[in-house]
Every structure is written in structure tokens, then in C-alpha cells.
Amino acid sequence: MDTTGRLLLIWSAEPEAAFEAWLLGADGGLISSFSLPVGVTVLGFEGEDLWLLEVDELDIPFVVRMRLEGA
């Protein structure tokens, strides 16, 4: 949940499969839905920014910031 009351729901997926996320407004209405790639971990979100943790082929973790269009 962010400071405006929006909620990010991450749907479970099979291992090695992309997964779906829904961004819900404070009133519970769907703002947007999108797919996230295999192997990322959602760290948090605020405003239009979504922070993800990815690991490269050498197992080095790095943080990626994505923009939530229409958020």
C-alpha cells in the first residue's frame, strides 16, 4: 500500500513464469493491470514508480525503477 491508499496486488504464478499485478485505488477500483517478468521481486511502489529487484546472470542483484503508466 502506498501513502495515498492504493494497493498493489501480485498474483501468484508458476515458477519461471511471468506474473500479473493489479494496482487498485483507495476505493478498491482497478487503476491498471500489467505483467511482470520472470525472476523479479517487487520491493515497493509510490506514485508512478515501481521498484523491482532483479538478479543478473552472475547472481548480482540490482534495483530497477519502472514507471507505472496511467497510475
CORTA-V360669 format. One line per field, one symbol per residue. ss: DSSP state (A for helix, B for strand, O for the rest). psi: psi as a letter, one per 40 degrees, with the letter a starting at -180 (. if undefined). A space follows every 50 residues. Layout:
BEGIN
ss->???
psi->???
END
This chain:
BEGIN
ss->OOOOOOBBBBOOOOOOOOBBBBBBOOOOOBBBBBBBOOOOBBBBBBOOBB BBBBBOOOOOBBBBBBBOOOO
psi->haeeeihhhhhiiiifiiiiihhiideeihdiiiiiiieihhdiihbehh hihihaeefhiihhhihhhe.
END
